[in-house]
Structure formats: structure tokens, C-alpha cells
């Protein structure tokens, strides 16, 4: 109504006065948000890709952003129009940690994972993670020992720290500077954030890496408990002591990294319950799965021409994410030979040696606009490794997935899609011409896969607010209220025996025992007296 009145006034007055009144009206009736001063501690690699998307939105809304980065960073540029940087010296490039492990992992999967190989890969992974935490703890110590930098951080009067909890320094710096903390990812220093944040019964909540669903028999529950014990071992004996040693130097009474993460005001989890199995959660957890998704943009002219040339058969796209440049040559050749026989056109992000069996229908690219392709009506199947981004984008656009999981949480991500009827998984060890062709044809010609993915897409999009708007709202909420401690549970500060009410149970058992013993003694005394 107010807009209608305003335009009536404009028509009735000279144009200049009308423009002034319209301008004032827009100022008065447009929601207002003061820009905050945000210090960001990201994690490099694919995690940064998502953090950058959030920073772009925060920058567009007028927030001032400072990013702490490593001097050896391979994804986070020092110069940017979005933010200013604080560069910390690291002696080793973090990408070196992943290369050897990834190759070992793929080789082991291809040759078959025995019990000894599993333990070796687990040991190598834990060693790699521990070394990364040691490096970043040393870098954090550099920050605290640099009095000029500490003074600059204090003088900047940041409103909050936005951190990736996969590495702990963000939480440590927030505690040191006494700033509110928002965490932007569900992975923490010792696994998945829910397990330190909310009640997580192992009877129906699968531990990442276990490859289980929320429906477990006895043997599977034993397996789930075993994988949870690996998380506890990593937390208590590998990662925890690294941060505890640093905390003793800089915090009176010391601290531990888990308690600092639990003290976060808001957790932004890149997941939702269209994708995730139902489970207990907490009021300071905001689910922003698919926050990076938006309506697809037109493809570049040459790529659009290639896609349209597929006609009624459509297009298959394939990518294995940012960490894997190439599959083993034998696997790549078998996949290429299957693609060559298909009537569909294929777009394949592949940076390794060009497969010798490549067909004329296959376009090899170093990079492809994944979201814009997934949103194109010609795309029929998405062959993917199961990274969080790709899975959520496939859900958003309703494209069925043929998954080839390689490492980390990829199998678990694809398993959730498979359980909902939107994906089929082929283990790398089982990939050959026959299995890959069968998998592709099953996804292409069995309508239930596309129907299920379109149903998931409809559920995902049916939200009161887009995930990105939710993320920004809660970050600005913390800025406005200088934290959100009222959303945190006090359970974290309770001793374990109080949390599980073991002290109450012992008291009750003792009280009942004493009562029964007293009654028994009294009756025995009466019997003895009467007998006497």
C-alpha cells in the first residue's frame, strides 16, 4: 500500500520532487544492515571454494573482511577485491600432504583393501592430519609472539571470527581475542562436528568413514563403534595434545580444542535433512546445504553448441573434483572406451594423460562450469566422486549420479543419495568396461533415478529462506548481539559422569541398597528378639 501511495504522489507533483520523495521512501522502507568487521580463518583447498562463496555474499552486503592465509597457500590469493589478508609463514606447502596419500589410497582401492592395507592407510591419514595441525599450531604461535600483529588485531576491533573448524587455530584465535565465533563447515579437528555438539547414539547414527546407514544390525553397530574409537583416539592422543600444549602457554588454566569448538556461537553446517539421516541437533546449528547453488547461467557459446549437438540423447558429465587430477591410466582408458560407444555426448573434466580410447563424442576439459552444466536440461547423468559440493548441486538441479568414491567422506555422501534412490555407487576397485557401462545405462534408462532426484530437488528448494540468506542472517545476528551464548547448551561443561547421570544412578542404587539392607537388618533384629 505504501508503495502505491508513493507512486500516486509522484504522479501528482513535479518530476524532481517526485523523485526525491520516491528516493526517501526507498531509504525508509528498505531493510538496513550495518557492515561488520569480520576476521576469517579458512582452510585451503576445496574448503576455501565454499568459504569464498560466503565471503562474496558478505562483501556484497557491505561487510569488511580480513583473511588469515598461509604463505604457501595454493588456493587463497594474497590480493583480492573481497578482502585484505594477513599472511603467515609456513615452511611446507599444505598440498604436499595430500598428493602421496591420495595416490596410495587410489592404488589400494584398485588392488583391493586388505586389513593390513586399511591400517596402513589409516595410520598414514592420521599422520598427515597430525602434521598439518602441528604446522598450523606453529603458525598460530607466530601470531601470538608477534606483538605488533596482536596489537593490530586488537585495534581492528573485529566483530567476530568466521573460521573453518577442520583446523583449530580459528577457535584458538577467537578465544585469545575474546571474540564471538562462527564456524563454517561440519568437519572438525577430529571428525564430524555433530559428535562433539549434539547427542549422537551410535546405534543409529553412522560414523563418517564407516560406510553405514541409519539402519544397522548388530555387526554393523560393532563396526560403527570401532570407527568411533578411531575418532576418539585421534581426538585424545593425536590432535588434542597438540593444541593443549599451545593453550598452556597462552591461556590461564589451559584448555582443549574440543571445548573451544563447543563454545562457538553458531555452526554453519553444509548439509540438510533432505540429504542427511535424521539425528539430534542443537539450536545453534544452522543447516545451509546447497548454499552455493543458484539458477544456472547460460553456457559459453562453444560449450552450448556442443551440448545442443547431442540432440535427444542428451549429455553425460564427469568430474572427480579439485584434488584428483587423473584416475589410473587403465581405469581412464576403460571409462573412455565406454563413453565412445554411447549415443550421448560426454563432457569430462580430466587433467591427466589423454586416454587412448577416447571417442569423438567426448570433450576433455581442464575445467568446466559444473553448476551451469548441471542446471542444463540436456544433462542426463553426473559421474562424480561424491564430494559435498557436487552431491548437493546434483540434488539442487535434480540430476542422478553415478558415483565413484575415492576417499574422505565421499562414499558416505554417495551412500545417502543411493539410499534415497538418486545414485548408484561403483567402487574404484570394481570399475571396468563392463561395470561402468552397466552403471551408466542403469542411471540413463531407469526412470526412478531421475524421478527420485527431482523429488529431492523439490524438497531441498522448499524452504522459508534460501540457505545463503540463512547463513548471512546468523552471521549478522552474532554481530548485532555480540555473540549468541543463549543458544549453547551447558552440557559441555558437565563432567562425563554427570552428563550420563552416573552419579545420580550410583546415589539411587546406594540409597535403595541401604534402605533394603536396613529393612532386612530390622526384620532380622525383630526375629532375633522374638526368638530370644
KAFEN-V291329 format. One record per residue. N is the residue number from 1. RES is the residue in three letters. SS is DSSP state (A for helix, B for strand, O for the rest). PHI is phi in radians with two decimals (* if undefined). Layout:
n	res	ss	phi
N	RES	SS	PHI
N	RES	SS	PHI
This chain:
n	res	ss	phi
1	UNK	O	*
2	UNK	A	-1.11
3	UNK	A	-1.13
4	UNK	A	-1.09
5	UNK	A	-1.05
6	UNK	A	-1.05
7	UNK	A	-1.22
8	UNK	A	-1.13
9	UNK	A	-1.12
10	UNK	A	-1.05
11	UNK	A	-1.17
12	UNK	A	-1.50
13	UNK	O	-2.05
14	UNK	O	-0.98
15	UNK	A	-1.03
16	UNK	A	-1.12
17	UNK	A	-1.12
18	UNK	A	-1.09
19	UNK	A	-1.10
20	UNK	A	-1.08
21	UNK	A	-1.13
22	UNK	A	-1.07
23	UNK	A	-1.08
24	UNK	A	-1.11
25	UNK	A	-1.10
26	UNK	A	-1.11
27	UNK	A	-1.12
28	UNK	A	-1.21
29	UNK	A	-1.78
30	UNK	O	-1.61
31	UNK	O	-1.07
32	UNK	O	-2.02
33	UNK	O	-2.49
34	UNK	O	-1.30
35	UNK	O	-1.21
36	UNK	O	-1.66
37	UNK	B	-1.92
38	UNK	B	-2.04
39	UNK	B	-1.74
40	UNK	B	-2.04
41	UNK	B	-2.03
42	UNK	O	-1.63
43	UNK	O	-2.03
44	UNK	O	-1.21
45	UNK	O	1.41
46	UNK	A	-1.13
47	UNK	A	-1.08
48	UNK	A	-1.16
49	UNK	A	-0.97
50	UNK	A	-1.30
51	UNK	A	-1.07
52	UNK	A	-1.10
53	UNK	A	-1.05
54	UNK	A	-1.18
55	UNK	A	-1.15
56	UNK	A	-1.05
57	UNK	A	-1.21
58	UNK	A	-1.12
59	UNK	A	-1.11
60	UNK	A	-1.11
61	UNK	O	-1.65
62	UNK	O	1.62
63	UNK	O	-1.50
64	UNK	B	-1.64
65	UNK	B	-2.19
66	UNK	B	-2.16
67	UNK	B	-1.98
68	UNK	B	-1.55
69	UNK	B	-2.32
70	UNK	B	-1.51
71	UNK	O	-1.12
72	UNK	O	-1.72
73	UNK	O	-1.03
74	UNK	O	-1.90
75	UNK	O	-2.11
76	UNK	O	-1.72
77	UNK	O	-1.23
78	UNK	O	-1.31
79	UNK	O	-1.83
80	UNK	O	-2.75
81	UNK	O	-1.41
82	UNK	O	-1.50
83	UNK	O	-2.69
84	UNK	B	-1.77
85	UNK	B	-2.19
86	UNK	B	-2.07
87	UNK	B	-1.73
88	UNK	B	-1.87
89	UNK	O	-1.29
90	UNK	O	-2.18
91	UNK	O	-1.37
92	UNK	O	-2.15
93	UNK	O	-1.25
94	UNK	O	-1.14
95	UNK	A	-1.14
96	UNK	A	-1.11
97	UNK	A	-1.17
98	UNK	A	-1.56
99	UNK	A	-0.98
100	UNK	A	-1.13
101	UNK	A	-1.08
102	UNK	A	-1.11
103	UNK	A	-1.14
104	UNK	A	-1.08
105	UNK	A	-1.11
106	UNK	A	-1.16
107	UNK	A	-1.09
108	UNK	A	-1.12
109	UNK	A	-1.12
110	UNK	A	-1.18
111	UNK	A	-1.59
112	UNK	O	1.75
113	UNK	O	-1.63
114	UNK	O	-1.46
115	UNK	A	-1.08
116	UNK	A	-1.16
117	UNK	A	-1.13
118	UNK	A	-1.03
119	UNK	A	-1.14
120	UNK	A	-1.16
121	UNK	A	-1.12
122	UNK	A	-1.10
123	UNK	A	-1.08
124	UNK	A	-1.12
125	UNK	A	-1.14
126	UNK	A	-1.11
127	UNK	A	-1.12
128	UNK	A	-1.08
129	UNK	A	-1.13
130	UNK	A	-1.07
131	UNK	A	-1.12
132	UNK	A	-1.11
133	UNK	A	-1.15
134	UNK	A	-1.06
135	UNK	A	-1.06
136	UNK	A	-1.30
137	UNK	A	-1.16
138	UNK	A	-1.08
139	UNK	A	-1.14
140	UNK	A	-1.14
141	UNK	A	-1.07
142	UNK	A	-1.00
143	UNK	A	-1.09
144	UNK	A	-1.18
145	UNK	A	-1.45
146	UNK	O	-1.59
147	UNK	A	-1.08
148	UNK	A	-1.13
149	UNK	A	-1.18
150	UNK	A	-1.06
151	UNK	A	-1.09
152	UNK	A	-1.11
153	UNK	A	-1.12
154	UNK	A	-1.19
155	UNK	A	-1.19
156	UNK	O	-1.23
157	UNK	O	0.90
158	UNK	O	-1.16
159	UNK	O	-1.49
160	UNK	B	-2.88
161	UNK	B	-1.93
162	UNK	B	-1.84
163	UNK	B	-2.29
164	UNK	O	-1.69
165	UNK	O	-1.35
166	UNK	O	-1.07
167	UNK	O	-2.09
168	UNK	O	-1.41
169	UNK	A	-0.99
170	UNK	A	-1.02
171	UNK	A	-1.18
172	UNK	A	-1.12
173	UNK	A	-1.13
174	UNK	A	-1.07
175	UNK	A	-1.19
176	UNK	A	-1.13
177	UNK	A	-1.56
178	UNK	O	1.00
179	UNK	O	-1.99
180	UNK	B	-1.03
181	UNK	B	-2.24
182	UNK	B	-2.04
183	UNK	B	-1.83
184	UNK	B	-2.10
185	UNK	O	2.90
186	UNK	O	-1.64
187	UNK	B	-1.55
188	UNK	B	-2.06
189	UNK	O	-1.09
190	UNK	O	-2.33
191	UNK	B	2.23
192	UNK	B	-1.83
193	UNK	O	-1.07
194	UNK	A	-0.97
195	UNK	A	-1.27
196	UNK	A	-1.89
197	UNK	A	-1.90
198	UNK	O	-2.38
199	UNK	O	-0.94
200	UNK	O	-2.38
201	UNK	O	-1.04
202	UNK	O	-1.31
203	UNK	O	-1.26
204	UNK	O	-2.45
205	UNK	O	-1.95
206	UNK	O	-1.25
207	UNK	O	-1.39
208	UNK	O	-0.95
209	UNK	O	1.70
210	UNK	O	-1.34
211	UNK	O	1.22
212	UNK	O	-1.95
213	UNK	O	-1.82
214	UNK	O	-1.48
215	UNK	O	-2.02
216	UNK	O	-2.13
217	UNK	O	-1.50
218	UNK	A	-1.05
219	UNK	A	-1.08
220	UNK	A	-1.18
221	UNK	A	-1.16
222	UNK	A	-1.09
223	UNK	A	-1.07
224	UNK	A	-1.08
225	UNK	A	-1.13
226	UNK	A	-1.10
227	UNK	A	-1.16
228	UNK	A	-1.17
229	UNK	A	-1.12
230	UNK	A	-1.14
231	UNK	A	-1.07
232	UNK	A	-1.09
233	UNK	A	-1.07
234	UNK	A	-1.06
235	UNK	A	-1.22
236	UNK	A	-1.44
237	UNK	A	-2.00
238	UNK	A	-1.93
239	UNK	A	-1.43
240	UNK	A	-0.92
241	UNK	A	-1.06
242	UNK	A	-1.07
243	UNK	A	-1.31
244	UNK	A	-1.09
245	UNK	A	-1.10
246	UNK	A	-1.20
247	UNK	A	-1.11
248	UNK	A	-1.05
249	UNK	A	-1.36
250	UNK	A	-2.06
251	UNK	O	-2.29
252	UNK	O	-1.11
253	UNK	O	1.45
254	UNK	O	1.25
255	UNK	O	-2.99
256	UNK	O	-2.30
257	UNK	A	-1.16
258	UNK	A	-1.13
259	UNK	A	-1.12
260	UNK	A	-1.18
261	UNK	A	-1.18
262	UNK	A	-1.15
263	UNK	O	-1.41
264	UNK	O	-1.03
265	UNK	O	-1.30
266	UNK	B	-2.39
267	UNK	B	-1.95
268	UNK	B	-1.71
269	UNK	B	-1.74
270	UNK	O	-1.40
271	UNK	O	-2.80
272	UNK	O	-2.74
273	UNK	O	-1.56
274	UNK	O	-1.29
275	UNK	O	-1.75
276	UNK	O	-1.44
277	UNK	O	-1.24
278	UNK	O	-1.01
279	UNK	O	-2.87
280	UNK	O	-1.11
281	UNK	O	-2.52
282	UNK	O	-2.27
283	UNK	O	-1.18
284	UNK	O	-1.64
285	UNK	B	-1.73
286	UNK	B	-2.02
287	UNK	B	-1.59
288	UNK	O	-2.14
289	UNK	O	-0.96
290	UNK	O	1.36
291	UNK	O	-1.09
292	UNK	O	-1.44
293	UNK	O	-1.48
294	UNK	O	-2.71
295	UNK	O	-0.90
296	UNK	O	-1.16
297	UNK	O	-1.73
298	UNK	O	-1.02
299	UNK	O	-1.33
300	UNK	O	-0.96
301	UNK	A	-0.97
302	UNK	A	-1.17
303	UNK	A	-1.25
304	UNK	A	-1.08
305	UNK	A	-1.10
306	UNK	A	-1.14
307	UNK	A	-1.10
308	UNK	A	-1.18
309	UNK	O	-1.20
310	UNK	O	-1.26
311	UNK	A	1.10
312	UNK	A	-1.26
313	UNK	A	-1.29
314	UNK	O	1.42
315	UNK	B	-2.28
316	UNK	B	-1.86
317	UNK	B	-2.04
318	UNK	B	-2.46
319	UNK	B	-2.69
320	UNK	O	-2.03
321	UNK	O	1.51
322	UNK	O	-1.52
323	UNK	O	-1.51
324	UNK	O	-1.87
325	UNK	O	-1.39
326	UNK	O	-2.79
327	UNK	O	-1.36
328	UNK	O	-0.94
329	UNK	A	-0.98
330	UNK	A	-1.09
331	UNK	A	-1.18
332	UNK	A	-1.07
333	UNK	A	-1.13
334	UNK	A	-1.17
335	UNK	A	-1.09
336	UNK	A	-1.08
337	UNK	A	-1.17
338	UNK	A	-1.18
339	UNK	A	-1.00
340	UNK	A	-1.08
341	UNK	A	-1.53
342	UNK	O	-1.42
343	UNK	O	-1.31
344	UNK	O	-1.32
345	UNK	B	-1.48
346	UNK	B	-2.27
347	UNK	B	-2.04
348	UNK	B	-2.21
349	UNK	B	-1.41
350	UNK	O	-2.56
351	UNK	O	-1.90
352	UNK	O	-1.51
353	UNK	O	-1.09
354	UNK	O	-1.11
355	UNK	O	-1.04
356	UNK	O	-1.30
357	UNK	O	-1.76
358	UNK	O	-1.11
359	UNK	O	-1.65
360	UNK	O	-1.22
361	UNK	O	-1.51
362	UNK	B	-1.94
363	UNK	B	-1.83
364	UNK	B	-1.63
365	UNK	B	-2.28
366	UNK	O	-1.31
367	UNK	O	-2.61
368	UNK	O	-2.45
369	UNK	O	-1.33
370	UNK	A	-1.00
371	UNK	A	-1.12
372	UNK	A	-1.19
373	UNK	A	-1.22
374	UNK	A	-1.07
375	UNK	O	-1.44
376	UNK	O	-1.42
377	UNK	O	-1.12
378	UNK	O	-1.40
379	UNK	B	-1.34
380	UNK	B	-1.83
381	UNK	B	-2.49
382	UNK	B	-2.02
383	UNK	B	-1.58
384	UNK	B	-2.53
385	UNK	O	-1.51
386	UNK	O	1.68
387	UNK	O	-1.11
388	UNK	A	-1.00
389	UNK	A	-1.04
390	UNK	A	-1.08
391	UNK	A	-1.13
392	UNK	A	-1.19
393	UNK	A	-1.21
394	UNK	A	-1.09
395	UNK	A	-1.12
396	UNK	A	-1.01
397	UNK	A	-1.62
398	UNK	O	1.27
399	UNK	O	-1.84
400	UNK	O	-1.16
401	UNK	B	-2.15
402	UNK	B	-1.80
403	UNK	B	-1.77
404	UNK	O	-2.14
405	UNK	O	-1.20
406	UNK	O	-2.04
407	UNK	O	-2.90
408	UNK	O	0.97
409	UNK	O	-1.60
410	UNK	A	-1.15
411	UNK	A	-1.10
412	UNK	A	-1.08
413	UNK	A	-1.08
414	UNK	A	-1.18
415	UNK	A	-1.08
416	UNK	A	-1.12
417	UNK	A	-1.18
418	UNK	A	-1.11
419	UNK	A	-1.09
420	UNK	O	-1.66
421	UNK	O	1.41
422	UNK	O	-1.88
423	UNK	B	-2.65
424	UNK	B	-2.26
425	UNK	B	-1.84
426	UNK	O	-2.15
427	UNK	O	-1.21
428	UNK	A	-0.97
429	UNK	A	-1.12
430	UNK	A	-1.71
431	UNK	O	-1.30
432	UNK	O	-2.58
433	UNK	A	-0.98
434	UNK	A	-1.21
435	UNK	A	-1.15
436	UNK	A	-1.18
437	UNK	A	-1.14
438	UNK	A	-1.06
439	UNK	A	-1.11
440	UNK	A	-1.07
441	UNK	A	-1.17
442	UNK	A	-1.10
443	UNK	A	-1.17
444	UNK	A	-1.17
445	UNK	A	-1.91
446	UNK	O	-1.76
447	UNK	A	-1.05
448	UNK	A	-1.07
449	UNK	A	-1.10
450	UNK	A	-1.17
451	UNK	A	-1.09
452	UNK	A	-1.16
453	UNK	A	-1.19
454	UNK	A	-1.20
455	UNK	A	-1.14
456	UNK	A	-1.09
457	UNK	A	-1.09
458	UNK	A	-1.11
459	UNK	A	-1.13
460	UNK	A	-1.11
461	UNK	A	-1.35
462	UNK	O	-1.49
463	UNK	O	-2.29
464	UNK	O	-1.14
465	UNK	O	-2.38
466	UNK	O	-1.03
467	UNK	A	-0.96
468	UNK	A	-1.10
469	UNK	A	-1.13
470	UNK	A	-1.12
471	UNK	A	-1.05
472	UNK	A	-1.17
473	UNK	A	-0.99
474	UNK	A	-1.27
475	UNK	A	-1.13
476	UNK	A	-1.20
477	UNK	A	-1.06
478	UNK	A	-1.12
479	UNK	A	-1.12
480	UNK	A	-1.10
481	UNK	A	-1.82
482	UNK	O	0.96
483	UNK	O	2.10
484	UNK	O	-2.56
485	UNK	A	-1.13
486	UNK	A	-1.21
487	UNK	A	-1.63
488	UNK	O	-1.63
489	UNK	O	-1.40
490	UNK	A	-1.47
491	UNK	A	-1.02
492	UNK	A	-1.13
493	UNK	A	-1.61
494	UNK	O	-1.55
495	UNK	O	-1.07
496	UNK	A	-1.04
497	UNK	A	-1.26
498	UNK	A	-1.33
499	UNK	A	-1.00
500	UNK	O	-1.57
501	UNK	O	1.01
502	UNK	A	-1.17
503	UNK	A	-1.13
504	UNK	A	-1.15
505	UNK	A	-1.09
506	UNK	A	-1.10
507	UNK	A	-1.07
508	UNK	A	-1.14
509	UNK	A	-1.08
510	UNK	A	-1.13
511	UNK	A	-1.09
512	UNK	A	-1.13
513	UNK	A	-1.08
514	UNK	A	-1.09
515	UNK	A	-1.10
516	UNK	A	-1.13
517	UNK	A	-1.12
518	UNK	A	-1.12
519	UNK	A	-1.09
520	UNK	A	-1.07
521	UNK	A	-1.14
522	UNK	A	-1.15
523	UNK	A	-1.10
524	UNK	A	-1.10
525	UNK	A	-1.13
526	UNK	A	-1.10
527	UNK	A	-1.07
528	UNK	A	-1.13
529	UNK	A	-1.14
530	UNK	A	-1.11
531	UNK	A	-1.11
532	UNK	O	-1.19
